[in-house]
Amino acid sequence: MSRVFSSRLVKSSAYLTGLAATAYATNTYYLQSSGSVHNDNKFVPSTFQPLVTSKPAPPSRSDMINKLETTKNFDVLIIGGGAVGTGTAVDAATRGLNVALVEKTDFAAGTSSKSTKMAHGGVRYLEKAVFQLSKAQLDLVIEALNERGSIVSNAPHLASILPIMIPVYHYWQVPYFYVGTKLYDIFAGRQNLKSSYLLSKNSAKSIAPMLDDKDLVAGLVYHDGLFNDARLNATLALTAVENGATVANYVEVKQLLKSEDNKVIGAVAVDKETGKEFQIKATSVINATGPFSDKILEMDNDPKGLPPIIEQAPKMVVPSAGVHIILPEYYCPKDMGLLDASTSDGRVMFFLPWQGKVLAGTTDTPQKRITDYPVPTEEEIDDILKELQKYIKFPVRKEDVLSAWSGIRPLVRNPDTVTGENTGSTQGLVRSHLIYKSVTGLLTISGGKWTTYREMAQETMDNIVKDFDFGKEVKPCQTRDFTLVGGEHYDDTYSSRLIQAYNVEEKIASHLANNYGTRAPLILEIYKQSTENQKPVVLAGKSGTAASYEAYEFPFTVAELKYSLQYEYTRTPIDFLARRTRLAFLNAKQSLEAVDGVTEIMAKELKWSSSVKEQHRADAADYIKKMGINQTS
């Protein structure tokens, strides 16, 4: 090891030690300033709570459209149904405001379904905070660590604590990584999930036998949250509805409504299913469209609220694509993730057990333009496989890739600082989120990450409440300790209770408990009605096939599909295959096989015409074929 490097390491270690000594005091300040905290991550047992076997369905989508059309004036109109949009709808509705939310496609159709599925503080940001002496990076880590605890406690059925191992291949790295992970624990304070610890070489090999142990020295284990992003997004939408919000997917904003003094007072929207246009009036309007924030800002800049005729280069969002892939379960320990802390290009990369498979990623590729459905390239998939091969002792095969997808990260900057000459510059980028207030009264919230969605929503609504008079008392934020639908009275024994009550196999009980929580019995009530409802969706509508889900790898049944149509605003086959369930993300080829059956059932339930049915079938097949199948088959 060179003298220069040794000197740098000594200085870094000394700084880390000093930082650790002051971390407790620093964290106390952040905890006090952020309100209440959770003392632990245990949940109240539901032993004495009866299973909820019936519940009225929420208002239908047509009811929602009618309410959007006929309501004289909403308090808040939110444009965008991703993590931040639906999170803001929950925050606003629980404050007692009359809320409308519209999403041009489906909840989590874009970036919010394509994350790394982690509720985390960001170990890479902590490293940057140390080496760059950056308070901004440290603030970002502490903010996210506190919000990580809220995700785990507010949605206990969708989020869990995951240990993550950093394989260590040089002795000098042991104290470096050890101090780093302990700092991570310290800055989480009372929100810390579990303490990090050091593993010997033999212990690391025992837990992760697939690791290349030729030069392995030890393993460092820390903890973060793992969750199902698209299901959490849908759960937020449903929670907003249960608290009185009017929420509709497949409603696109075509124009902003403006008053004579150039204030935004609503939007002209179109129901994409019927083509009908209508106005939505609101006291305040929030732009929560993520990567598409500039599209709404362009309307905001026009005196009539219209979009530009010629496509404009984005000013607020600097897009970057992140690719993830799914691999078979034997590429990673069943109950522990792996972290590549030093990739060839300086990023970190995760390999995580997720939904019975292994999620690997992510890449970071700058983009010139933003598309609705970015497609992963063969080169990006190969980059992930090459990084994984550095750690795995057996060959990493491209044909093992079960699915791949690309998501747009909305890195943001103040659009007022952008001119025609510096449109492509990254100067002024904000690593956290950005709230931008237009002179028209439009408030735009963008950037950030899944982990901090709740705080972003709170900050957004705090600004709205401060800036607008709603003519009534508005409650303070209620969401820090607010249980989302499905999480009420949930605990880790819930799948066992489902097995006892419905005599189903452990696989299907665990799947329903871990994705629907205390709403799972509603699905099983449908499941028990007929053998047709018990079929896996890939066998739906097929005669002469086994009725049991055991004939199929994934426990996604016809009953679950029918439930999602009635309770979760599923409108297309891909809504179900990619977002209400994650089949398209877990195994693209098997999802493609399920398109016909899902389409047939949806056509019957939603009374589609033959032409509409065939269009949905073709759209779903086209979407899934772009999820890594062409590159790996």
Phi and psi in degrees as a GROMACS rama.xvg file:
@    title "Ramachandran Plot"
@    xaxis  label "Phi"
@    yaxis  label "Psi"
@TYPE xy
-65.0102  157.671  SER-2
-63.1369  -41.119  ARG-3
-60.5184  -45.7103  VAL-4
-66.3923  -40.9988  PHE-5
-61.28  -43.6435  SER-6
-62.5215  -41.6409  SER-7
-64.4453  -40.4259  ARG-8
-64.1904  -43.3738  LEU-9
-60.9506  -45.453  VAL-10
-63.2421  -40.3224  LYS-11
-65.2907  -41.874  SER-12
-64.0605  -41.0187  SER-13
-62.8229  -41.1128  ALA-14
-66.1881  -40.8358  TYR-15
-59.7315  -42.528  LEU-16
-62.9841  -44.6406  THR-17
-63.096  -39.7274  GLY-18
-65.4213  -39.3245  LEU-19
-62.3846  -37.6726  ALA-20
-66.0108  -29.397  ALA-21
-98.2604  -3.68922  THR-22
-65.7309  -37.6545  ALA-23
-60.1933  -46.0102  TYR-24
-64.907  -41.948  ALA-25
-61.5423  -44.3624  THR-26
-65.0748  -35.08  ASN-27
-58.7732  -40.7113  THR-28
-61.618  -46.5722  TYR-29
-65.384  -39.3154  TYR-30
-65.3169  -41.5056  LEU-31
-66.2562  -37.9005  GLN-32
-75.3755  -18.1685  SER-33
-98.8153  4.05552  SER-34
94.8007  -151.548  GLY-35
-69.0803  156.569  SER-36
-129.873  164.638  VAL-37
-93.198  132.847  HIS-38
-74.3213  -28.9192  ASN-39
-158.527  -174.103  ASP-40
-117.755  30.0147  ASN-41
-92.4936  149.349  LYS-42
-116.523  150.199  PHE-43
-65.719  123.104  VAL-44
-57.2792  146.41  PRO-45
-104.358  21.0358  SER-46
-53.0244  -40.2503  THR-47
-96.8021  8.50628  PHE-48
-97.1519  120.517  GLN-49
-65.8393  151.147  PRO-50
-64.5328  137.272  LEU-51
-85.5277  103.011  VAL-52
-98.063  -8.03468  THR-53
-148.126  144.579  SER-54
-160.015  135.015  LYS-55
-59.691  140.75  PRO-56
-67.6725  151.427  ALA-57
-67.4584  168.654  PRO-58
-53.1894  141.075  PRO-59
-67.6382  166.349  SER-60
-62.8553  -38.6627  ARG-61
-63.2795  -35.2238  SER-62
-63.1076  -40.6914  ASP-63
-64.425  -44.0661  MET-64
-61.0133  -43.7591  ILE-65
-61.1872  -38.9982  ASN-66
-69.1891  -37.4998  LYS-67
-61.5751  -39.7125  LEU-68
-71.7531  -38.4584  GLU-69
-98.7198  -17.3256  THR-70
-67.3792  128.104  THR-71
-63.1889  -44.3103  LYS-72
-161.486  122.565  ASN-73
-84.6796  155.438  PHE-74
-70.5843  -43.1605  ASP-75
-136.036  131.794  VAL-76
-113.346  122.28  LEU-77
-108.015  125.834  ILE-78
-101.982  114.335  ILE-79
119.561  124.253  GLY-80
-113.71  32.4592  GLY-81
-84.0278  -160.008  GLY-82
-58.5378  -48.9521  ALA-83
-72.2107  -39.5717  VAL-84
-62.2269  -50.5211  GLY-85
-69.759  -34.2929  THR-86
-63.1761  -38.9283  GLY-87
-67.9682  -36.1581  THR-88
-62.442  -40.4159  ALA-89
-63.7922  -45.8925  VAL-90
-60.3926  -47.994  ASP-91
-66.0184  -42.8026  ALA-92
-65.4464  -38.8241  ALA-93
-75.494  -12.0178  THR-94
-84.1343  -7.28783  ARG-95
97.6186  14.9216  GLY-96
-93.1653  153.451  LEU-97
-86.7287  111.093  ASN-98
-116.032  138.505  VAL-99
-121.633  139.47  ALA-100
-133.24  133.189  LEU-101
-126.248  141.515  VAL-102
-129.256  130.371  GLU-103
-71.708  -23.526  LYS-104
-122.977  -113.837  THR-105
-120.269  160.017  ASP-106
-58.2142  128.255  PHE-107
66.3074  22.8615  ALA-108
-67.5558  -23.6866  ALA-109
-107.589  -124.275  GLY-110
-56.707  -34.9257  THR-111
-69.6868  -11.8004  SER-112
-103.354  1.11213  SER-113
-123.03  31.5764  LYS-114
-84.4702  -176.83  SER-115
-83.198  2.96267  THR-116
65.9041  24.8535  LYS-117
-114.262  134.85  MET-118
-96.3284  101.143  ALA-119
-144.45  159.153  HIS-120
-82.4085  -25.4199  GLY-121
97.0552  86.3344  GLY-122
-63.2067  -30.4104  VAL-123
-69.5808  -33.3495  ARG-124
-69.2786  -34.8075  TYR-125
-64.2451  -41.5273  LEU-126
-62.1413  -41.6728  GLU-127
-65.9535  -37.7115  LYS-128
-60.1421  -37.8052  ALA-129
-71.702  -53.1547  VAL-130
-74.7869  -29.778  PHE-131
-98.662  2.75156  GLN-132
48.0736  46.3546  LEU-133
-100.142  112.302  SER-134
-66.9663  -33.7162  LYS-135
-62.3269  -41.972  ALA-136
-67.2001  -39.4858  GLN-137
-65.6237  -40.9048  LEU-138
-58.2157  -41.5487  ASP-139
-63.0435  -41.476  LEU-140
-64.7933  -48.1008  VAL-141
-66.5596  -40.8394  ILE-142
-56.7816  -48.4482  GLU-143
-68.8067  -37.1887  ALA-144
-62.5516  -39.1182  LEU-145
-68.2105  -39.8682  ASN-146
-73.0976  -28.4537  GLU-147
-55.0473  -42.634  ARG-148
-63.9189  -35.1744  GLY-149
-66.6413  -39.7576  SER-150
-61.9662  -46.2198  ILE-151
-64.3569  -37.4923  VAL-152
-86.8693  -32.7356  SER-153
-78.8077  -23.7602  ASN-154
-132.575  66.1511  ALA-155
-63.9779  -22.3034  PRO-156
-80.3699  -19.8688  HIS-157
-107.75  -14.7836  LEU-158
-126.172  144.729  ALA-159
-142.398  165.178  SER-160
-89.2849  127.368  ILE-161
-120.806  121.54  LEU-162
-72.9307  140.765  PRO-163
-127.905  125.517  ILE-164
-97.5667  133.85  MET-165
-101.505  107.817  ILE-166
-66.3322  132.589  PRO-167
-111.056  125.558  VAL-168
-115.812  2.26804  TYR-169
-137.471  136.751  HIS-170
-60.6251  -36.1373  TYR-171
-65.4084  -19.7037  TRP-172
-77.6651  -19.7987  GLN-173
-59.0473  -55.5587  VAL-174
-65.0982  -31.6174  PRO-175
-63.4338  -52.5514  TYR-176
-68.1489  -36.4434  PHE-177
-62.1573  -49.0072  TYR-178
-63.6591  -38.7901  VAL-179
-61.0845  -45.5535  GLY-180
-71.1758  -32.1218  THR-181
-68.1123  -37.2349  LYS-182
-60.7893  -39.983  LEU-183
-58.9113  -42.9923  TYR-184
-63.6237  -45.5966  ASP-185
-63.375  -44.3636  ILE-186
-70.0585  -19.6872  PHE-187
-75.7304  -22.1589  ALA-188
57.824  -134.605  GLY-189
-69.9471  -10.0291  ARG-190
-87.6568  1.16134  GLN-191
-61.0944  132.853  ASN-192
-74.9826  -54.749  LEU-193
-155.89  156.291  LYS-194
-76.8509  144.237  SER-195
-73.9701  160.228  SER-196
-155.968  162.296  TYR-197
-101.231  136.766  LEU-198
-110.555  142.146  LEU-199
-70.6539  168.631  SER-200
-58.15  -45.8754  LYS-201
-65.9592  -38.6647  ASN-202
-66.1565  -40.5103  SER-203
-63.5666  -41.5791  ALA-204
-64.1752  -38.1603  LYS-205
-66.1448  -40.5176  SER-206
-74.0482  -37.7594  ILE-207
-127.508  75.5393  ALA-208
-65.1305  -16.7007  PRO-209
-76.9966  -12.0294  MET-210
-67.5067  140.476  LEU-211
-72.5285  112.426  ASP-212
-104.668  15.7587  ASP-213
-56.5513  -48.6016  LYS-214
-115.234  17.3613  ASP-215
-66.1323  133.934  LEU-216
-104.748  -44.0416  VAL-217
-166.942  -178.407  ALA-218
-135.12  136.283  GLY-219
-109.37  124.032  LEU-220
-113.505  126.742  VAL-221
-126.372  178.687  TYR-222
-129.735  141.092  HIS-223
-140.941  178.543  ASP-224
-95.5908  145.209  GLY-225
-122.688  135.05  LEU-226
-147.775  169.995  PHE-227
-99.1282  102.556  ASN-228
-64.8342  -48.0329  ASP-229
-65.7568  -36.9808  ALA-230
-70.7717  -35.6218  ARG-231
-64.8381  -38.1188  LEU-232
-62.895  -46.6617  ASN-233
-63.257  -37.0089  ALA-234
-64.3234  -38.3684  THR-235
-63.2671  -41.9966  LEU-236
-61.2788  -44.4644  ALA-237
-67.6583  -35.2376  LEU-238
-65.7569  -39.5908  THR-239
-62.0057  -42.9898  ALA-240
-61.8563  -44.8045  VAL-241
-61.9762  -22.4652  GLU-242
-100.994  18.0214  ASN-243
100.532  -0.74988  GLY-244
-74.6414  151.21  ALA-245
-100.292  112.317  THR-246
-125.757  131.853  VAL-247
-143.585  127.23  ALA-248
-89.2313  165.698  ASN-249
57.2506  40.9749  TYR-250
-126.215  117.617  VAL-251
-107.822  135.974  GLU-252
-81.2261  123.288  VAL-253
-102.241  -21.5796  LYS-254
-161.962  146.205  GLN-255
-92.2019  136.632  LEU-256
-84.9805  136.833  LEU-257
-129.465  147.165  LYS-258
-81.7716  175.043  SER-259
-62.7029  -26.8521  GLU-260
-96.3658  23.5235  ASP-261
67.3335  31.575  ASN-262
-99.1141  139.524  LYS-263
-75.1321  124.651  VAL-264
-126.116  18.4719  ILE-265
147.602  -157.783  GLY-266
-154.099  154.019  ALA-267
-95.0533  123.806  VAL-268
-123.24  159.686  ALA-269
-129.172  132.417  VAL-270
-75.9374  111.2  ASP-271
-69.1684  -16.213  LYS-272
-81.0221  -30.9392  GLU-273
-114.738  -17.8384  THR-274
82.3975  1.84457  GLY-275
-77.9565  131.937  LYS-276
-98.4982  147.689  GLU-277
-157.315  164.167  PHE-278
-100.43  143.359  GLN-279
-119.875  114.255  ILE-280
-94.0598  142.167  LYS-281
-155.119  148.632  ALA-282
-67.4851  -40.4837  THR-283
-132.548  150.228  SER-284
-130.588  132.818  VAL-285
-117.6  130.204  ILE-286
-96.7293  104.363  ASN-287
-123.348  48.6454  ALA-288
-96.2811  10.4131  THR-289
59.6626  -122.659  GLY-290
-59.3361  -19.68  PRO-291
-99.5353  18.5154  PHE-292
-55.7895  -37.8113  SER-293
-64.7763  -28.7284  ASP-294
-62.3398  -42.7124  LYS-295
-73.3184  -36.8581  ILE-296
-64.2865  -32.9299  LEU-297
-64.8402  -39.7253  GLU-298
-63.8112  -39.3205  MET-299
-62.4146  -32.4946  ASP-300
-76.5679  -15.9747  ASN-301
-87.7202  134.879  ASP-302
-57.3512  -28.9384  PRO-303
-99.6285  3.62226  LYS-304
74.4683  19.7166  GLY-305
-94.6041  151.453  LEU-306
-72.8334  155.838  PRO-307
-67.7659  151.56  PRO-308
-70.3342  -39.1614  ILE-309
-101.586  135.329  ILE-310
-60.054  133.515  GLU-311
-103.5  151.971  GLN-312
-72.7806  138.05  ALA-313
-64.6329  142.716  PRO-314
-105.065  -40.5067  LYS-315
-82.0492  -43.1034  MET-316
-97.7067  130.253  VAL-317
-110.265  99.5396  VAL-318
-75.7252  144.237  PRO-319
-139.054  136.301  SER-320
-97.2254  134.761  ALA-321
-118.805  125.53  GLY-322
-105.021  138.239  VAL-323
-125.13  154.486  HIS-324
-130.429  159.771  ILE-325
-115.557  134.142  ILE-326
-125.218  164.517  LEU-327
-60.0148  160.063  PRO-328
-64.8072  -18.6929  GLU-329
-80.8673  2.70532  TYR-330
-85.8342  -1.7991  TYR-331
-157.092  152.248  CYS-332
-57.3198  150.511  PRO-333
-64.5057  -36.1526  LYS-334
-122.447  21.1965  ASP-335
-149.859  134.854  MET-336
-88.0237  170.287  GLY-337
-124.019  143.607  LEU-338
-121.531  122.886  LEU-339
-88.8167  103.622  ASP-340
-84.8247  -6.4758  ALA-341
-147.739  77.3033  SER-342
-72.8048  170.264  THR-343
-63.969  -25.1307  SER-344
-107.412  14.1151  ASP-345
91.0145  -2.23071  GLY-346
-83.7222  172.602  ARG-347
-104.311  154.743  VAL-348
-137.58  139.201  MET-349
-108.491  147.182  PHE-350
-130.398  107.515  PHE-351
-125.636  139.111  LEU-352
-72.2281  122.93  PRO-353
-146.737  122.666  TRP-354
53.7946  37.2133  GLN-355
83.6868  0.341256  GLY-356
-125.624  -170.164  LYS-357
-117.813  123.255  VAL-358
-96.2737  130.67  LEU-359
-128.525  136.121  ALA-360
160.702  173.015  GLY-361
-138.037  163.741  THR-362
-87.1528  174.844  THR-363
-147.978  95.0492  ASP-364
-120.452  118.923  THR-365
-59.3411  144.003  PRO-366
-119.796  144.403  GLN-367
-84.9361  -29.1262  LYS-368
-141.627  161.835  ARG-369
-106.069  127.045  ILE-370
-115.889  157.077  THR-371
-64.1488  -40.2778  ASP-372
-133.124  80.7698  TYR-373
-63.5038  148.288  PRO-374
-117.02  132.093  VAL-375
-67.0938  143.186  PRO-376
-91.5883  160.979  THR-377
-61.5651  -37.5478  GLU-378
-63.726  -40.9027  GLU-379
-65.5655  -40.525  GLU-380
-63.6923  -43.5495  ILE-381
-61.8544  -36.7456  ASP-382
-60.5834  -42.243  ASP-383
-66.5211  -43.5104  ILE-384
-63.4763  -37.841  LEU-385
-65.5338  -40.2895  LYS-386
-65.6353  -40.1838  GLU-387
-64.8096  -36.2316  LEU-388
-62.4703  -24.6564  GLN-389
-62.5883  -22.1792  LYS-390
-111.978  -20.5782  TYR-391
-97.9602  134.418  ILE-392
-80.3131  -21.7206  LYS-393
-100.314  164.459  PHE-394
-61.8379  133.549  PRO-395
-90.1116  114.323  VAL-396
-103.032  138.048  ARG-397
-65.9436  -32.1269  LYS-398
-69.0323  -9.93806  GLU-399
-82.028  -8.88448  ASP-400
-68.5436  116.995  VAL-401
-88.8505  -27.939  LEU-402
-164.299  155.248  SER-403
-148.403  145.798  ALA-404
-150.475  160.704  TRP-405
-124.686  136.217  SER-406
-127.633  148.506  GLY-407
-92.3219  125.045  ILE-408
-91.319  124.914  ARG-409
-88.9756  78.9225  PRO-410
-66.4076  138.054  LEU-411
-127.99  160.559  VAL-412
-149.251  162.612  ARG-413
-67.8696  118.289  ASN-414
-64.5938  -19.9446  PRO-415
-67.1534  -19.2204  ASP-416
-90.4537  -1.80583  THR-417
-101.127  128.167  VAL-418
-117.463  178.342  THR-419
-61.379  -28.5229  GLY-420
-79.0453  -28.6834  GLU-421
-116.093  25.8612  ASN-422
-56.2902  -39.6396  THR-423
-87.3819  1.23808  GLY-424
-75.4488  150.684  SER-425
-98.7022  5.43935  THR-426
-63.0954  136.39  GLN-427
85.4591  7.63677  GLY-428
-62.9811  139.158  LEU-429
-104.161  121.424  VAL-430
-75.066  -24.6702  ARG-431
-92.6053  -154.5  SER-432
-92.1079  167.15  HIS-433
-135.202  130.391  LEU-434
-105.933  123.145  ILE-435
-120.21  124.481  TYR-436
-104.514  121.109  LYS-437
-84.0942  160.041  SER-438
-66.4396  -16.726  VAL-439
-81.4322  -7.87341  THR-440
96.6307  -10.8298  GLY-441
-65.1177  133.457  LEU-442
-112.101  125.89  LEU-443
-110.419  128.7  THR-444
-118.048  124.332  ILE-445
-151.254  170.863  SER-446
82.9019  -154.701  GLY-447
70.3361  -161.407  GLY-448
-151.907  170.938  LYS-449
-52.4425  -44.5355  TRP-450
-56.3196  -33.0908  THR-451
-102.575  16.5729  THR-452
-56.619  -39.9969  TYR-453
-68.3503  -42.7396  ARG-454
-67.4687  -37.1763  GLU-455
-60.1558  -42.3615  MET-456
-64.2676  -43.1667  ALA-457
-62.3833  -46.3263  GLN-458
-63.8054  -38.3867  GLU-459
-60.376  -49.899  THR-460
-71.0302  -30.5621  MET-461
-60.5856  -39.8498  ASP-462
-68.6167  -41.0023  ASN-463
-63.708  -45.89  ILE-464
-63.4386  -35.5784  VAL-465
-70.308  -35.8718  LYS-466
-91.4428  -17.0037  ASP-467
-126.194  146.563  PHE-468
-102.692  115.235  ASP-469
-96.314  -0.0726146  PHE-470
69.4799  22.5881  GLY-471
-159.319  166.334  LYS-472
-74.2313  132.539  GLU-473
-113.908  128.867  VAL-474
-68.5717  156.699  LYS-475
-71.0842  173.11  PRO-476
-56.6647  135.253  CYS-477
-111.706  -0.675314  GLN-478
-92.3535  -10.1167  THR-479
-59.02  -41.0626  ARG-480
-120.039  45.104  ASP-481
-108.02  116.112  PHE-482
-75.6544  130.179  THR-483
-82.1155  161.28  LEU-484
-57.0014  137.197  VAL-485
94.6548  -19.3197  GLY-486
-93.6232  -8.33509  GLY-487
-64.4279  123.371  GLU-488
58.7444  27.7814  HIS-489
-88.7514  143.41  TYR-490
-146.677  177.973  ASP-491
-70.6023  -7.92535  ASP-492
-94.2699  5.40989  THR-493
-62.5521  -37.5813  TYR-494
-63.3772  -34.5041  SER-495
-64.6402  -38.2955  SER-496
-65.476  -36.2519  ARG-497
-66.4442  -39.8568  LEU-498
-61.2873  -44.9774  ILE-499
-65.1715  -40.6465  GLN-500
-77.3006  -32.1755  ALA-501
-120.766  -1.5987  TYR-502
54.8799  44.3476  ASN-503
-103.894  162.815  VAL-504
-71.3689  158.14  GLU-505
-59.3237  -36.7236  GLU-506
-60.5124  -47.8009  LYS-507
-74.3684  -35.1968  ILE-508
-64.1433  -43.0953  ALA-509
-65.1439  -43.0074  SER-510
-59.115  -48.1  HIS-511
-68.6473  -40.568  LEU-512
-63.5436  -42.3867  ALA-513
-80.2275  -8.06826  ASN-514
-120.721  -19.2597  ASN-515
-125.073  -10.625  TYR-516
59.1281  -132.166  GLY-517
-77.093  3.49296  THR-518
-90.2516  -7.25534  ARG-519
-55.8797  -39.7648  ALA-520
-58.4835  -28.9846  PRO-521
-62.5403  -35.9881  LEU-522
-71.9046  -41.6612  ILE-523
-70.084  -25.0506  LEU-524
-65.5338  -37.2849  GLU-525
-71.923  -40.0617  ILE-526
-57.3659  -41.5155  TYR-527
-80.0195  -6.42032  LYS-528
-71.7049  -29.272  GLN-529
-162.087  157.783  SER-530
-66.7832  -28.558  THR-531
-62.8246  -39.3605  GLU-532
-69.8851  -18.398  ASN-533
-88.2654  -7.42931  GLN-534
-70.8739  146.533  LYS-535
-65.7753  149.697  PRO-536
-61.7829  -25.4079  VAL-537
-67.4503  -20.6596  VAL-538
-103.934  5.29788  LEU-539
-60.5666  133.081  ALA-540
78.5031  -0.943187  GLY-541
-96.7163  130.838  LYS-542
-89.2009  155.874  SER-543
73.2685  17.8984  GLY-544
-112.174  159.64  THR-545
-62.5682  134.838  ALA-546
-79.8026  -23.6733  ALA-547
-79.0997  143.084  SER-548
-63.8081  -16.1483  TYR-549
-63.8723  -18.9482  GLU-550
-77.951  1.73586  ALA-551
-137.79  147.4  TYR-552
-66.4745  -38.6235  GLU-553
-107.052  140.59  PHE-554
-87.5762  44.2173  PRO-555
-96.0727  109.921  PHE-556
-106.346  168.697  THR-557
-60.063  -36.4236  VAL-558
-59.5835  -41.7834  ALA-559
-65.1511  -39.2344  GLU-560
-62.2193  -46.3224  LEU-561
-65.1637  -37.6658  LYS-562
-61.5053  -45.1737  TYR-563
-64.522  -31.987  SER-564
-68.3192  -36.9775  LEU-565
-84.6404  -34.0686  GLN-566
-114.59  -15.4838  TYR-567
-128.032  15.6736  GLU-568
59.8954  35.7353  TYR-569
-70.6611  127.142  THR-570
-122.082  -17.7097  ARG-571
-137.259  160.285  THR-572
-57.4954  -36.9812  PRO-573
-72.6961  -26.6515  ILE-574
-54.8525  -44.9634  ASP-575
-75.936  -47.0337  PHE-576
-72.2536  -28.7403  LEU-577
-105.435  -27.5665  ALA-578
-122.848  -45.8493  ARG-579
-71.0298  -41.9809  ARG-580
-109.325  173.02  THR-581
-116.116  27.1561  ARG-582
-57.8335  -44.0494  LEU-583
-62.4884  -30.9309  ALA-584
-80.8767  -26.0143  PHE-585
-89.1471  -34.2686  LEU-586
-159.363  98.0454  ASN-587
-63.1701  -39.741  ALA-588
-65.6733  -44.0972  LYS-589
-68.7017  -31.8669  GLN-590
-65.1151  -38.8275  SER-591
-61.9025  -36.6504  LEU-592
-66.9205  -23.6176  GLU-593
-88.6614  -9.07402  ALA-594
-58.0903  -45.9379  VAL-595
-61.3926  -48.4351  ASP-596
-64.4807  -44.1062  GLY-597
-62.5407  -42.0904  VAL-598
-63.5062  -41.0908  THR-599
-62.809  -44.4011  GLU-600
-66.7896  -42.7584  ILE-601
-65.5871  -38.4644  MET-602
-60.8666  -39.515  ALA-603
-70.3743  -44.551  LYS-604
-71.0815  -36.5344  GLU-605
-100.416  2.43019  LEU-606
57.7285  51.9274  LYS-607
-77.8175  150.791  TRP-608
-76.2476  167.638  SER-609
-61.0081  -40.2643  SER-610
-68.0493  -40.4368  SER-611
-65.2408  -42.2325  VAL-612
-59.9274  -46.5552  LYS-613
-67.8415  -33.1491  GLU-614
-66.7785  -43.479  GLN-615
-64.5123  -38.2769  HIS-616
-62.1383  -46.4845  ARG-617
-66.3562  -40.6303  ALA-618
-63.0424  -42.2079  ASP-619
-65.8542  -44.1145  ALA-620
-62.2126  -41.2885  ALA-621
-64.7503  -41.948  ASP-622
-61.035  -47.8241  TYR-623
-70.4286  -34.5168  ILE-624
-63.5415  -19.5565  LYS-625
-91.1309  3.37754  LYS-626
-95.0927  50.0388  MET-627
89.3741  -5.8171  GLY-628
-66.1219  -46.4332  ILE-629
-63.8102  -34.8787  ASN-630
-76.4837  -27.4867  GLN-631
-110.745  -7.20029  THR-632
